[in-house]
Amino acid sequence: MAYNQASFFLFAPGVDPVVETVANSGNPVSIISTTAADSTAPKLFSTDLWRWFMDRGFAGKEGSADRLFRGTQPTPFGMEDEIAVSLSLEEDQVTGIYIRFLLTKQTPERLPEWKNLILALGHDFRFQIMGEDNILFPCTDFPAILAQNSNFIEFKESFGWSI
């Protein structure tokens, strides 16, 4: 995870995360996959979710079949996507998505938009968001989970945000 982002994994109904920690040059790395937890849960199709994001102003990332974004901002690292979503169209069924929010001085102004996006994913598709200790929570818990994100905490302290 990059320094200037807050990243989250969301899981579709009937899917649980599987987190495996492996050593990588002395630094542990978590590999996240999924397992079916409820075979009777409704299926979520990638084309439906892709269309849902497109209807909310997202665009496909040029040269990538599995990345959507909305907005860009200049950063010390160059232009970066404000919100980026990893969603593969190569698989018919969605088990989960990875979503990244860019942290900048404007983050406090963006928080209502981020919260509404995550709440809508929970409402419209019954996604759950992974929090501390790899536990799934309803998307309504997004503000509390964001507040525990180490990069978010560091930016909050650096910029003196009162959130």
C-alpha positions, 0 to 999 in steps of 0.5 A: 500500500502506498503512503498517500492512500487509504485502501480497502477490500470489500467482499460480496455476499456469501464470500469471506476473506482468506488472509495469508501472510508470507515473508517477502525479503524480511517484510511480511506481506498479506495475500488476500483471497476469498472463500465461499461462505454461503452458496445460497447468497445472491451472485454478483456479476462483474458487468453489473458492477462495472456498469454501476461504477460507470453510472457514477462517473467512473471510467475504465483505466486506459490499458487495463481491463480491471481498473476503474477510476474517478478524478485525478490530482497532482501529487509529489509522485505525479498525477494520481487517481482520486478513487481507484477500483480494481474489478476484473471483467475477466471473471463473470462473478465478483467475489470482492473488490479493492478500492483505493482513496487518494489522501491529500490536503483535500481529503476532509472535503472528499470524505462525504463522497467516499462514505456515500460511495461505500454506503451505496456499495453496501446497500445496492450489492450487500458488500461488506468491508474488511476492517482490523484483524480481517473481520468483515463489517457492514459498509455503514462502519466505513468511517470508523474503519477509515479512522483506523487506517494508518495512512489516514491517521498520519495524514490527519496528524500532518495536516491537522484535520479535525474530523 
